[in-house]
Amino acid sequence: MVLNFKKLGIIILTGSIVLIFALIFWPEANLEKELPLQYNHTNKNSLLADSETPVTNDFFAEYRLERERVRSRQIELLREVLNSTSEEEARKEASLRLVKISEDMEKELQAEGMIKSKGFTDCVVIIQEEITLVVLLEDNIHLNQEADISEMVEKVTGYSEDNVCIIFRKAG
């Protein structure tokens, strides 16, 4: 059985991105009710997500659980590739991808911890191939706080400030 690892990676990445945006913009999995976004003009990488229903910490807990489920599926698939294929290149790529997933998980936890230590109620950090998304629950965000968050995430992830997108979920 020959696996095209690049196609498999693209499928997994695409599915993950779709899932991430679905969870961010439809937290109750009610796909009939759209969540309007407002562009934050103070920072080109920031979005405000308004909801008619109050946003609770359940969103963040549910998102983290779903993120772990998706990662578990990715890890399981990569381990199958490691255990089942005799093709050395596929095994090497699967091994490297497992290491990358592990590194991203650690960076996400570090960034979330740093953001919470600055007094934010809750947050989720999502590291993707070319961008890092930060979803925050906060009503009153100041421009200097936004810059601090972006700088912290930049240090932890290694992504430039232009590749850090901050999304604010307004409570109430």
Buried (B, 14 or more C-beta within 10 A) or exposed (E): EEBEBEEBBEEBEEEBBEBBEEBBBBBEEEEEEEBEBEEBEEBEBBBBBEBEEEBBEEBBEBBBEBBEEBBEEBBEBBEEBBEEBEBEEBBEBBBEBBEEBEEBBEBBEBBBEBBEEEEBBBBBBBBBEEBBBBBBBBEEBEEEBBBBBBEBBBEBBEBEEEBBBBBBBBEE
